[in-house]
């Protein structure tokens, strides 16, 4: 039985290979849950109850899904330890290392790693895939961990992104492409030609690719090249739009100009997004590696928030370091949904550094820069500071002001011993 979650129904797994997962998953304790549960709310609710009871969210493969006998679901698939292991780095050195890799060259051919997945074709979305309904008021089952791959009509601008996708039938879904995303810009380019946009959704590939998919990267170029830089090796891909060869699940189709009602959906801030009109996704192909767990993310839970904070941290660090600012670390608070409160440690905090940080990440509400932010409350209590404010925009309207604090005035005296 589980050593860390007594009475939860979890069983400790021997290793990642035993669950059909890549070796980077050995960076965390892995568990199975073998009691029968429904894909409609029960799986996600059970994991949430375990976290509430034990104060931590385990990475779990649920092995007995009532509606899909033989299928398995991987929950909490992207803890921070797995992302670091997939990138071949550590917590202590990943920020400067990823910054260097991001600015480096694309790895040459012949540097690929890993074996391709052997997938077989499935009849449709609702036949064999254990797609979950995560929360009671969600409109139905949603693909939440699928990485959407799109291009421009000429095949350039290969972009990866997370786009929530409500499944409504074996060959139809509704996909929300936020107008601020590169995926939406690619869609507009396709619609200008009078054609729907081809799209591929993949799951189960190298977890490092999810870091790139979650990242706010320039629209130009190829996201797989950026992934190659961060990994230090090329990513083998195939198909159109291209998907990684090691993906365990792939869905292909076309995003149509027509739309339909999508939602409600429990979003990452902890509130339901109301039903809205979203583009129709017509599915043309579904394939899966037999026995491979289906990854899923509960929006607003730790996996999704970890991806949010992780990408914000390394991109902010790379940006500020590239401008010559002496930054030691960047931390985005998970409690602030991985996005809205940024702590930047620097031995030379300044108004200019805060200004650049706020300009780079316009979604942040609070930016704090100081020499020691291990205990932000203590730092705010003892340091004097300068303040920068700017209007905070949400959906085109002002909702208060953003705040930037540069802790530039050291405290008097010296710290107590205990």
PEFEN-V633146 format. One record per backbone hydrogen bond with DSSP energy under -0.5 kcal/mol. CO is the residue of the C=O (numbers start at 1). NH is the residue of the N-H. Records with the same first field share a line. If there is no record, write none. Layout:
# PEFEN-V633146
CO = NH / NH
This chain:
# PEFEN-V633146
5 = 8
9 = 34
10 = 2
11 = 32
15 = 19
16 = 19 / 21
17 = 20
22 = 25
23 = 26
24 = 27
25 = 28
29 = 59
30 = 13
31 = 61
32 = 11
33 = 63 / 64
37 = 66
38 = 43
39 = 41 / 133
40 = 42
41 = 45
42 = 46
43 = 47
44 = 48
45 = 49
46 = 50
47 = 51
48 = 52
49 = 53
50 = 54
51 = 55
56 = 58
58 = 60
59 = 31
60 = 62 / 75
61 = 33 / 63
62 = 73
64 = 37 / 66
65 = 68
68 = 71
71 = 65
72 = 294
73 = 62 / 75
74 = 296
75 = 60
79 = 82 / 83
80 = 84
81 = 85
82 = 86
83 = 87
84 = 89
85 = 88
90 = 94
93 = 97
94 = 98
95 = 99
96 = 100
97 = 101
98 = 102
99 = 103
100 = 104
101 = 104
108 = 111
117 = 119
118 = 290
120 = 288
124 = 127 / 128
129 = 131
132 = 134 / 142
133 = 41
135 = 138
141 = 167
142 = 144
143 = 165
146 = 148 / 163
147 = 202
148 = 161
149 = 200
150 = 159
152 = 155
156 = 152
158 = 223
159 = 150
161 = 148 / 163
164 = 176
165 = 143 / 167
166 = 174
169 = 172
170 = 125
171 = 283
172 = 168 / 169
173 = 281
174 = 166
175 = 177 / 279
176 = 178
178 = 181
181 = 185
182 = 186
183 = 187
184 = 188
185 = 189
186 = 190
187 = 191
188 = 192
189 = 193
190 = 193 / 195
191 = 194
196 = 198
197 = 255
199 = 253
200 = 149
201 = 251
202 = 147
203 = 248 / 249
206 = 209
207 = 210 / 211
208 = 211 / 212
209 = 213
210 = 214
211 = 215
212 = 215
213 = 162
215 = 217
222 = 225 / 226
223 = 227
224 = 228
225 = 229
226 = 230
227 = 231
228 = 232 / 233
234 = 236
236 = 245
238 = 243
243 = 238
244 = 247
245 = 117
248 = 289
249 = 203
250 = 287
251 = 201
252 = 284 / 285
253 = 199
254 = 256 / 282
255 = 197
258 = 280
260 = 278
262 = 276
264 = 139
265 = 267 / 273
267 = 270
271 = 267
273 = 264 / 265
276 = 262 / 278
278 = 260
279 = 175
280 = 256 / 282
281 = 173 / 283
282 = 254
285 = 252
286 = 122
287 = 250
288 = 120
289 = 292
293 = 295
294 = 74
296 = 76 / 77
297 = 299
298 = 301
301 = 305
302 = 306
303 = 307
304 = 308
305 = 309
306 = 310
307 = 311
308 = 312
309 = 313
310 = 314
311 = 315
312 = 316
313 = 317
314 = 318
315 = 319
316 = 320
317 = 321
318 = 322
319 = 323
320 = 325
321 = 324
325 = 327
326 = 347 / 348
329 = 345
331 = 333 / 343
333 = 336 / 338
334 = 337
336 = 339 / 340
340 = 365 / 366
341 = 333
342 = 344 / 368
343 = 331 / 345
344 = 370
345 = 328 / 329
346 = 349
350 = 354
351 = 355
352 = 356
353 = 357
354 = 358
355 = 359
356 = 360
357 = 361
360 = 362
361 = 364
365 = 403
366 = 342
367 = 405
368 = 344
369 = 407
370 = 346
373 = 376
375 = 379
376 = 380
377 = 381
378 = 382
379 = 383
384 = 409
386 = 406
388 = 404
390 = 402
391 = 393
392 = 399
394 = 397
397 = 394
400 = 392
402 = 390
403 = 367
404 = 388
405 = 369 / 407
406 = 386 / 408
408 = 410
409 = 384
